[in-house]
Amino acid sequence: MAPPLGAVQIIIVSVIAFVFSVICLGLRLWSRRIKAARLVFSDYMVIAATVINTGALVNALISCAVAGVGRHFQDVLVHEPALLQRFLKVFMAEQALWAGANTCVKFSISALYMAIFPNKRFAYICYGAMAISAANLIMNILKIFLICKPVHYIWDQSIPGGSCGQQRTATIISGIVNLVIDTFIVALPMPMLLGLQLLLPRKLGVAGMFSLGAGLCYVPLRSYMAGSMGHDRRDIYCSSG
C-alpha cells in the first residue's frame, strides 16, 4: 500500500534537509583538508550534530513506516489505535534527538565566534552561552522523561494512578527559552562586527551573513505559539515527523 501524502511530504522534506546538511559538512571538512588545518571543537560539534541528525532522520522514517504519521488522527484512532502508542514512543526519541543536535549546533557557533574574535571578555560570554545551552538541553531531556509518572503513561494512559503535568505549558516554555537562547547567540557577534574598520555597506553585509540564522528563530516560535493558541492535536499527528 502506498504511503499517505502526509508521510511522503515528511520523508521528502526530511531527506532533502539531511542531504543538504551532509553536503555542508562535507564542504567544511574539505576546506579543512585543503588548508591542511586540524579539526577544532566547532568542527567536532558539527559532526556530532550531523550524527544525531542521522538518528532523527531514521526516527522520522520509522514514524512514517510503522507509527502512522501522515495519516488522519481519527482514522488511526478508530482502526489502528496501537499506531498512536508507537507514535508517542517515537516522538519521545525525536524530541531528545532534536534537543541534542540543536545544542551541538549552538556549541559549534559559540566556539566559532571565539576563534574569529579572540577577545577574553567575549570568550567568557560565549562560554556562558554554551553553559546556558547545556542547561537547556538537560531541562528538555528531563521534561521528556519526567512530565508523566510513570513515564510509559505518556503512550499508555490506561495505567491506573498515572498522571501527566502541564505538557502544553512545559512545551511552550521550552520553546520560548530555546528561542531566547538562539536570538542571544545570533546577536552575540554584532557589537564586534559593527566595530570593525570597514565601510558601512560591507560592515552591514558581514553582519547580515552572520545573522542569517535569525530567520530560523521564527520556525520554533510559530510552532510553539500555535500550540499555545489551541491548535488541534490531530493536525500535529497528520503533519509531524
Backbone as CSV, one residue per row, in Angstrom:
resi,resn,N_x,N_y,N_z,CA_x,CA_y,CA_z,C_x,C_y,C_z
1,MET,0.843,-1.198,0.000,0.000,0.000,0.000,0.878,1.248,0.000
2,ALA,0.540,2.194,-0.842,1.329,3.424,-0.944,1.175,4.249,0.333
3,PRO,2.247,4.903,0.773,2.163,5.740,1.981,1.267,6.943,1.731
4,PRO,0.609,7.470,2.767,-0.242,8.651,2.590,0.577,9.870,2.173
5,LEU,-0.120,10.852,1.594,0.562,12.051,1.101,1.336,12.747,2.204
6,GLY,0.757,12.814,3.411,1.445,13.473,4.519,2.779,12.820,4.828
7,ALA,2.822,11.486,4.798,4.072,10.769,5.072,5.097,11.033,3.972
8,VAL,4.620,11.055,2.732,5.534,11.324,1.601,6.156,12.710,1.739
9,GLN,5.347,13.698,2.103,5.857,15.060,2.272,6.910,15.121,3.374
10,ILE,6.639,14.436,4.484,7.588,14.424,5.595,8.904,13.785,5.179
11,ILE,8.807,12.663,4.461,10.010,11.953,4.022,10.830,12.822,3.076
12,ILE,10.176,13.459,2.111,10.888,14.280,1.130,11.596,15.447,1.814
13,VAL,10.879,16.172,2.670,11.481,17.328,3.349,12.625,16.885,4.252
14,SER,12.436,15.783,4.991,13.469,15.300,5.913,14.725,14.883,5.167
15,VAL,14.551,14.163,4.054,15.709,13.682,3.288,16.451,14.847,2.649
16,ILE,15.717,15.807,2.072,16.364,16.964,1.438,17.164,17.761,2.468
17,ALA,16.568,18.007,3.631,17.262,18.759,4.680,18.499,18.008,5.157
18,PHE,18.386,16.682,5.282,19.524,15.892,5.737,20.655,15.904,4.711
19,VAL,20.310,15.716,3.435,21.328,15.721,2.380,22.034,17.075,2.337
20,PHE,21.280,18.151,2.472,21.871,19.490,2.471,22.848,19.651,3.630
21,SER,22.483,19.163,4.812,23.368,19.286,5.971,24.637,18.459,5.789
22,VAL,24.509,17.281,5.171,25.686,16.442,4.924,26.617,17.105,3.910
23,ILE,26.037,17.721,2.873,26.849,18.428,1.876,27.615,19.575,2.532
24,CYS,26.935,20.330,3.389,27.591,21.445,4.090,28.728,20.935,4.966
25,LEU,28.496,19.824,5.663,29.554,19.247,6.494,30.720,18.787,5.633
26,GLY,30.427,18.151,4.493,31.487,17.699,3.600,32.331,18.856,3.089
27,LEU,31.690,19.946,2.709,32.428,21.118,2.236,33.289,21.710,3.344
28,ARG,32.785,21.691,4.559,33.542,22.215,5.693,34.801,21.380,5.918
29,LEU,34.649,20.061,5.914,35.797,19.173,6.134,36.779,19.252,4.962
30,TRP,36.250,19.421,3.748,37.106,19.545,2.566,37.950,20.811,2.657
31,SER,37.348,21.903,3.110,38.107,23.151,3.244,39.215,22.997,4.283
32,ARG,38.937,22.249,5.346,39.965,21.989,6.353,41.124,21.210,5.743
33,ARG,40.788,20.229,4.895,41.842,19.418,4.280,42.681,20.233,3.307
34,ILE,42.022,21.100,2.527,42.750,21.941,1.571,43.750,22.839,2.289
35,LYS,43.319,23.380,3.435,44.180,24.274,4.209,45.161,23.515,5.111
36,ALA,45.062,22.182,5.095,45.888,21.341,5.978,45.720,21.753,7.439
37,ALA,44.499,22.120,7.790,44.204,22.559,9.153,43.566,21.408,9.927
38,ARG,43.904,21.320,11.189,43.323,20.265,12.017,41.898,20.634,12.409
39,LEU,41.131,19.622,12.722,39.765,19.858,13.166,39.779,20.468,14.564
40,VAL,38.858,21.373,14.801,38.758,22.032,16.106,37.391,21.705,16.718
41,PHE,37.165,22.238,17.906,35.952,21.907,18.665,34.684,22.207,17.863
42,SER,34.658,23.342,17.165,33.454,23.694,16.397,33.180,22.666,15.310
43,ASP,34.240,22.116,14.695,34.067,21.079,13.674,33.484,19.805,14.282
44,TYR,34.031,19.405,15.416,33.543,18.181,16.065,32.081,18.318,16.480
45,MET,31.670,19.513,16.882,30.283,19.713,17.269,29.347,19.619,16.057
46,VAL,29.809,20.103,14.912,29.010,19.971,13.693,28.897,18.498,13.301
47,ILE,29.998,17.764,13.426,29.968,16.324,13.131,28.992,15.616,14.074
48,ALA,29.064,15.959,15.363,28.156,15.350,16.340,26.701,15.673,16.004
49,ALA,26.434,16.930,15.623,25.074,17.320,15.262,24.578,16.528,14.050
50,THR,25.470,16.291,13.080,25.079,15.539,11.883,24.796,14.081,12.227
51,VAL,25.601,13.504,13.111,25.364,12.128,13.534,24.009,12.010,14.239
52,ILE,23.740,12.950,15.150,22.456,12.937,15.855,21.320,13.173,14.874
53,ASN,21.550,14.055,13.904,20.538,14.338,12.891,20.242,13.108,12.041
54,THR,21.249,12.260,11.857,21.026,10.993,11.152,20.019,10.137,11.917
55,GLY,20.192,10.101,13.236,19.231,9.387,14.069,17.835,9.974,13.960
56,ALA,17.768,11.304,13.886,16.461,11.966,13.757,15.799,11.620,12.429
57,LEU,16.620,11.523,11.363,16.072,11.149,10.058,15.516,9.726,10.104
58,VAL,16.295,8.805,10.667,15.829,7.423,10.800,14.548,7.374,11.616
59,ASN,14.515,8.183,12.672,13.333,8.242,13.529,12.104,8.725,12.750
60,ALA,12.310,9.731,11.889,11.209,10.243,11.078,10.712,9.190,10.099
61,LEU,11.642,8.447,9.501,11.252,7.390,8.561,10.489,6.282,9.276
62,ILE,10.935,5.942,10.488,10.223,4.941,11.281,8.814,5.430,11.613
63,SER,8.697,6.716,11.950,7.381,7.289,12.264,6.415,7.112,11.108
64,CYS,6.913,7.334,9.905,6.054,7.211,8.722,5.764,5.756,8.380
65,ALA,6.733,4.870,8.645,6.591,3.468,8.239,5.719,2.657,9.199
66,VAL,5.916,2.853,10.505,5.255,1.950,11.462,4.433,2.674,12.523
67,ALA,4.416,4.018,12.517,3.684,4.746,13.547,2.505,5.537,13.000
68,GLY,2.216,5.375,11.714,1.034,6.009,11.144,1.137,7.489,10.895
69,VAL,2.324,8.078,11.010,2.470,9.514,10.769,2.133,9.819,9.309
70,GLY,1.356,10.872,9.096,0.899,11.234,7.760,-0.551,10.853,7.517
71,ARG,-1.075,9.992,8.371,-2.487,9.604,8.271,-3.338,10.486,9.186
72,HIS,-4.633,10.514,8.949,-5.524,11.311,9.782,-5.670,10.674,11.159
73,PHE,-5.665,11.516,12.165,-5.722,11.056,13.551,-6.942,10.169,13.808
74,GLN,-8.115,10.609,13.340,-9.336,9.859,13.608,-9.288,8.479,12.975
75,ASP,-8.718,8.394,11.781,-8.596,7.104,11.092,-7.703,6.156,11.878
76,VAL,-6.584,6.681,12.394,-5.677,5.855,13.188,-6.334,5.436,14.500
77,LEU,-7.010,6.374,15.148,-7.627,6.105,16.451,-8.707,5.027,16.347
78,VAL,-9.474,5.041,15.259,-10.585,4.101,15.108,-10.106,2.731,14.636
79,HIS,-9.219,2.704,13.645,-8.856,1.444,13.004,-7.567,0.813,13.541
80,GLU,-6.590,1.627,13.915,-5.314,1.074,14.398,-4.790,1.907,15.567
81,PRO,-5.451,1.852,16.716,-5.029,2.678,17.864,-3.622,2.353,18.365
82,ALA,-3.123,1.143,18.080,-1.770,0.789,18.511,-0.723,1.684,17.847
83,LEU,-1.052,2.220,16.661,-0.108,3.096,15.964,0.131,4.380,16.744
84,LEU,-0.897,4.845,17.440,-0.749,6.074,18.215,0.255,5.883,19.343
85,GLN,0.219,4.717,19.982,1.197,4.430,21.035,2.603,4.395,20.458
86,ARG,2.756,3.782,19.272,4.082,3.760,18.637,4.555,5.173,18.334
87,PHE,3.621,5.998,17.842,3.995,7.373,17.513,4.496,8.123,18.741
88,LEU,3.793,7.973,19.869,4.177,8.695,21.077,5.548,8.233,21.581
89,LYS,5.857,6.944,21.410,7.183,6.444,21.789,8.257,7.039,20.895
90,VAL,7.989,7.000,19.589,8.961,7.529,18.623,9.141,9.034,18.805
91,PHE,8.047,9.718,19.130,8.108,11.172,19.298,8.967,11.560,20.495
92,MET,8.972,10.745,21.530,9.857,10.997,22.676,11.316,11.000,22.230
93,ALA,11.669,9.987,21.418,13.043,9.916,20.912,13.350,11.107,20.014
94,GLU,12.355,11.513,19.210,12.554,12.646,18.302,12.867,13.923,19.071
95,GLN,12.163,14.153,20.172,12.407,15.346,20.982,13.823,15.351,21.554
96,ALA,14.259,14.193,22.045,15.605,14.098,22.622,16.677,14.314,21.555
97,LEU,16.475,13.721,20.366,17.447,13.870,19.277,17.510,15.323,18.810
98,TRP,16.351,15.959,18.679,16.327,17.367,18.254,17.067,18.237,19.253
99,ALA,16.814,18.020,20.546,17.467,18.834,21.573,18.982,18.649,21.533
100,GLY,19.438,17.407,21.343,20.876,17.142,21.287,21.541,17.792,20.084
101,ALA,20.945,17.629,18.899,21.522,18.219,17.686,21.529,19.737,17.769
102,ASN,20.444,20.301,18.259,20.335,21.752,18.381,21.399,22.318,19.314
103,THR,21.657,21.619,20.414,22.668,22.079,21.371,24.072,21.987,20.777
104,CYS,24.342,20.929,20.021,25.652,20.800,19.372,25.898,21.953,18.403
105,VAL,24.857,22.356,17.674,24.992,23.492,16.748,25.290,24.775,17.517
106,LYS,24.614,24.980,18.644,24.875,26.166,19.465,26.321,26.172,19.956
107,PHE,26.818,25.007,20.391,28.211,24.898,20.837,29.164,25.247,19.699
108,SER,28.875,24.724,18.504,29.746,24.967,17.351,29.802,26.445,16.996
109,ILE,28.656,27.104,16.979,28.611,28.528,16.643,29.363,29.351,17.683
110,SER,29.150,29.045,18.956,29.831,29.787,20.024,31.345,29.610,19.932
111,ALA,31.792,28.376,19.661,33.232,28.123,19.537,33.809,28.838,18.318
112,LEU,33.034,28.890,17.233,33.487,29.599,16.029,33.636,31.091,16.312
113,TYR,32.704,31.656,17.058,32.808,33.067,17.434,34.120,33.337,18.172
114,MET,34.456,32.445,19.114,35.680,32.654,19.905,36.931,32.572,19.046
115,ALA,36.882,31.730,17.997,38.033,31.624,17.102,38.173,32.863,16.224
116,ILE,37.045,33.434,15.811,37.079,34.610,14.936,37.414,35.879,15.715
117,PHE,36.895,35.981,16.935,37.100,37.168,17.760,37.821,36.772,19.053
118,PRO,39.146,36.687,19.020,39.908,36.251,20.211,39.983,37.329,21.287
119,ASN,38.856,37.559,21.911,38.749,38.556,22.967,38.357,37.840,24.249
120,LYS,39.101,38.066,25.332,38.895,37.311,26.568,37.491,37.526,27.124
121,ARG,37.059,38.770,27.185,35.727,39.052,27.726,34.649,38.418,26.850
122,PHE,34.816,38.529,25.529,33.858,37.939,24.599,33.829,36.420,24.749
123,ALA,35.009,35.819,24.995,35.079,34.364,25.181,34.279,33.937,26.402
124,TYR,34.354,34.703,27.476,33.589,34.375,28.683,32.083,34.393,28.389
125,ILE,31.645,35.374,27.587,30.225,35.454,27.226,29.826,34.233,26.402
126,CYS,30.690,33.822,25.473,30.412,32.640,24.655,30.349,31.376,25.515
127,TYR,31.271,31.261,26.466,31.220,30.113,27.387,29.915,30.128,28.185
128,GLY,29.468,31.330,28.558,28.196,31.442,29.266,27.037,30.966,28.412
129,ALA,27.064,31.329,27.111,26.017,30.884,26.198,26.024,29.370,26.060
130,MET,27.216,28.780,26.045,27.321,27.322,25.954,26.791,26.659,27.220
131,ALA,27.086,27.251,28.368,26.605,26.692,29.634,25.078,26.755,29.703
132,ILE,24.513,27.878,29.266,23.056,28.012,29.254,22.440,27.003,28.289
133,SER,23.073,26.802,27.140,22.578,25.827,26.163,22.605,24.416,26.743
134,ALA,23.697,24.093,27.474,23.788,22.769,28.096,22.701,22.581,29.149
135,ALA,22.455,23.636,29.937,21.397,23.572,30.947,20.031,23.401,30.289
136,ASN,19.827,24.079,29.158,18.566,23.954,28.435,18.382,22.537,27.895
137,LEU,19.476,21.922,27.443,19.412,20.532,26.975,18.977,19.609,28.107
138,ILE,19.592,19.783,29.263,19.233,18.948,30.417,17.767,19.148,30.784
139,MET,17.314,20.418,30.751,15.919,20.717,31.069,14.973,20.008,30.104
140,ASN,15.329,20.017,28.820,14.479,19.376,27.816,14.433,17.863,27.994
141,ILE,15.583,17.263,28.281,15.622,15.811,28.489,14.791,15.430,29.713
142,LEU,14.934,16.199,30.792,14.157,15.918,31.999,12.663,16.086,31.739
143,LYS,12.320,17.107,30.950,10.903,17.329,30.622,10.321,16.119,29.892
144,ILE,11.084,15.566,28.989,10.589,14.436,28.198,10.259,13.242,29.084
145,PHE,11.159,12.942,30.031,11.031,11.704,30.788,10.356,11.865,32.151
146,LEU,10.161,13.103,32.614,9.573,13.297,33.936,8.203,13.955,33.905
147,ILE,7.730,14.350,32.726,6.452,15.061,32.655,5.298,14.146,33.036
148,CYS,5.444,12.848,32.816,4.407,11.887,33.181,4.970,10.851,34.150
149,LYS,4.141,10.417,35.083,4.525,9.395,36.058,3.474,8.294,36.052
150,PRO,3.876,7.040,35.768,5.189,6.612,35.282,5.421,7.082,33.840
151,VAL,6.646,6.944,33.368,6.986,7.516,32.073,6.165,6.896,30.953
152,HIS,5.832,5.590,31.044,5.094,4.969,29.950,3.614,5.362,29.944
153,TYR,3.200,6.184,30.925,1.847,6.721,30.891,1.681,7.684,29.717
154,ILE,2.790,8.187,29.180,2.743,9.075,28.019,2.035,8.396,26.859
155,TRP,2.330,7.114,26.617,1.719,6.413,25.492,0.650,5.393,25.912
156,ASP,0.523,5.148,27.208,-0.494,4.202,27.675,-1.235,4.808,28.867
157,GLN,-2.284,5.556,28.577,-2.998,6.267,29.630,-4.078,5.408,30.296
158,SER,-4.013,4.087,30.066,-4.902,3.171,30.782,-4.282,2.703,32.099
159,ILE,-3.035,3.130,32.373,-2.349,2.718,33.593,-3.022,3.357,34.803
160,PRO,-3.454,2.569,35.778,-4.106,3.134,36.970,-3.145,4.016,37.768
161,GLY,-3.627,5.167,38.198,-2.822,6.057,39.032,-1.816,6.896,38.284
162,GLY,-1.716,6.745,36.960,-0.768,7.541,36.184,-1.245,8.975,36.013
163,SER,-0.327,9.864,35.801,-0.695,11.273,35.612,0.397,11.993,34.839
164,CYS,0.015,13.091,34.208,0.956,13.935,33.468,0.824,15.373,33.938
165,GLY,1.926,16.091,33.910,1.910,17.502,34.248,1.359,18.327,33.099
166,GLN,1.578,19.616,33.156,1.100,20.534,32.133,2.012,20.446,30.907
167,GLN,1.738,19.464,30.034,2.609,19.216,28.887,2.661,20.400,27.939
168,ARG,1.510,21.002,27.641,1.490,22.135,26.711,2.271,23.315,27.273
169,THR,2.052,23.608,28.562,2.764,24.729,29.191,4.267,24.484,29.177
170,ALA,4.679,23.249,29.513,6.104,22.915,29.522,6.708,23.055,28.130
171,THR,5.962,22.645,27.108,6.449,22.736,25.729,6.589,24.190,25.288
172,ILE,5.607,25.023,25.651,5.668,26.442,25.290,6.853,27.122,25.972
173,ILE,7.044,26.848,27.259,8.161,27.440,27.993,9.484,27.003,27.379
174,SER,9.587,25.705,27.055,10.807,25.186,26.440,11.087,25.880,25.111
175,GLY,10.039,26.071,24.311,10.213,26.732,23.018,10.653,28.176,23.154
176,ILE,10.067,28.886,24.108,10.430,30.284,24.316,11.868,30.407,24.793
177,VAL,12.263,29.537,25.734,13.640,29.554,26.237,14.617,29.287,25.099
178,ASN,14.294,28.304,24.262,15.173,27.982,23.138,15.268,29.150,22.164
179,LEU,14.147,29.814,21.933,14.139,30.968,21.033,15.007,32.097,21.573
180,VAL,14.913,32.351,22.870,15.708,33.409,23.501,17.206,33.092,23.383
181,ILE,17.571,31.823,23.621,18.982,31.429,23.511,19.466,31.591,22.080
182,ASP,18.659,31.151,21.102,19.033,31.299,19.690,19.258,32.765,19.328
183,THR,18.320,33.603,19.751,18.432,35.038,19.439,19.679,35.644,20.073
184,PHE,19.963,35.241,21.316,21.146,35.748,22.019,22.430,35.354,21.292
185,ILE,22.503,34.094,20.848,23.703,33.617,20.158,23.862,34.313,18.810
186,VAL,22.758,34.511,18.093,22.836,35.227,16.812,23.328,36.654,17.010
187,ALA,22.888,37.288,18.108,23.238,38.692,18.353,24.623,38.869,18.970
188,LEU,25.210,37.785,19.474,26.490,37.892,20.193,27.584,38.642,19.421
189,PRO,27.844,38.312,18.161,28.980,38.958,17.493,28.685,40.326,16.910
190,MET,27.439,40.781,16.972,27.084,42.019,16.296,27.877,43.239,16.786
191,PRO,28.053,43.433,18.107,28.863,44.577,18.535,30.296,44.509,18.003
192,MET,30.872,43.308,17.935,32.233,43.151,17.407,32.269,43.475,15.915
193,LEU,31.250,42.990,15.183,31.211,43.220,13.741,31.025,44.697,13.416
194,LEU,30.137,45.357,14.138,29.878,46.767,13.867,31.051,47.647,14.258
195,GLY,31.967,47.116,15.077,33.153,47.872,15.461,34.324,47.692,14.520
196,LEU,34.166,46.850,13.490,35.247,46.634,12.529,35.479,47.886,11.676
197,GLN,36.724,48.082,11.261,37.080,49.223,10.424,36.779,48.901,8.961
198,LEU,35.498,48.936,8.629,35.045,48.641,7.272,34.067,49.721,6.836
199,LEU,33.900,49.835,5.514,32.874,50.731,5.006,31.505,50.217,5.458
200,LEU,30.575,51.138,5.674,29.274,50.768,6.227,28.571,49.682,5.402
201,PRO,28.524,49.755,4.044,27.836,48.696,3.285,28.463,47.318,3.512
202,ARG,29.804,47.257,3.526,30.462,45.974,3.757,30.226,45.493,5.182
203,LYS,30.241,46.431,6.120,30.007,46.088,7.527,28.612,45.480,7.699
204,LEU,27.621,46.109,7.058,26.258,45.607,7.142,26.125,44.261,6.440
205,GLY,26.869,44.076,5.353,26.845,42.804,4.633,27.383,41.664,5.478
206,VAL,28.505,41.934,6.160,29.085,40.911,7.033,28.137,40.588,8.186
207,ALA,27.544,41.631,8.769,26.581,41.416,9.858,25.386,40.617,9.367
208,GLY,24.963,40.883,8.135,23.844,40.141,7.564,24.159,38.667,7.399
209,MET,25.388,38.355,6.954,25.781,36.954,6.798,25.790,36.234,8.136
210,PHE,26.252,36.912,9.175,26.292,36.291,10.497,24.890,36.097,11.079
211,SER,23.951,36.903,10.629,22.616,36.837,11.222,21.617,36.067,10.363
212,LEU,22.108,35.321,9.375,21.205,34.556,8.518,20.340,33.595,9.333
213,GLY,20.914,33.070,10.413,20.171,32.115,11.226,19.030,32.726,12.003
214,ALA,18.991,34.067,12.065,17.937,34.708,12.854,16.554,34.375,12.311
215,GLY,16.459,34.232,10.973,15.161,33.898,10.383,14.638,32.559,10.845
216,LEU,15.560,31.631,11.166,15.142,30.308,11.627,14.475,30.365,12.997
217,CYS,14.718,31.443,13.745,14.086,31.569,15.061,12.568,31.634,14.928
218,TYR,12.075,32.088,13.768,10.625,32.210,13.585,9.952,30.849,13.576
219,VAL,10.656,29.809,13.080,10.043,28.494,12.931,9.634,27.905,14.273
220,PRO,10.575,27.776,15.266,10.129,27.249,16.556,9.141,28.169,17.251
221,LEU,9.294,29.503,17.059,8.357,30.420,17.693,6.941,30.174,17.173
222,ARG,6.790,30.068,15.861,5.476,29.835,15.274,4.904,28.509,15.742
223,SER,5.745,27.479,15.789,5.281,26.156,16.196,4.747,26.169,17.617
224,TYR,5.542,26.742,18.539,5.131,26.729,19.938,3.954,27.678,20.203
225,MET,3.917,28.806,19.503,2.803,29.711,19.695,1.519,29.121,19.142
226,ALA,1.636,28.348,18.054,0.452,27.679,17.507,-0.129,26.726,18.537
227,GLY,0.762,26.003,19.222,0.300,25.086,20.262,-0.376,25.822,21.392
228,SER,0.167,26.981,21.763,-0.402,27.739,22.879,-1.756,28.341,22.528
229,MET,-2.055,28.513,21.221,-3.319,29.096,20.804,-4.391,28.034,20.579
230,GLY,-4.046,26.782,20.948,-5.068,25.750,20.962,-5.281,25.024,19.655
231,HIS,-4.282,24.919,18.799,-4.429,24.163,17.572,-4.684,22.696,17.888
232,ASP,-5.451,22.053,17.024,-5.884,20.681,17.256,-4.719,19.717,17.168
233,ARG,-4.600,18.854,18.168,-3.513,17.882,18.188,-3.592,16.929,17.005
234,ARG,-4.814,16.731,16.450,-4.958,15.839,15.304,-4.171,16.356,14.113
235,ASP,-4.121,17.689,13.952,-3.355,18.266,12.851,-1.868,17.998,13.044
236,ILE,-1.400,18.023,14.295,0.012,17.756,14.574,0.345,16.327,14.179
237,TYR,-0.553,15.363,14.470,-0.300,13.964,14.140,-0.195,13.766,12.634
238,CYS,-1.003,14.488,11.879,-1.003,14.336,10.429,0.198,15.002,9.772
239,SER,0.900,15.883,10.484,1.988,16.638,9.860,3.296,16.545,10.602
240,SER,3.376,15.738,11.650,4.609,15.679,12.428,5.606,14.768,11.783
241,GLY,6.859,14.830,12.291,7.902,13.984,11.758,9.180,14.716,11.755
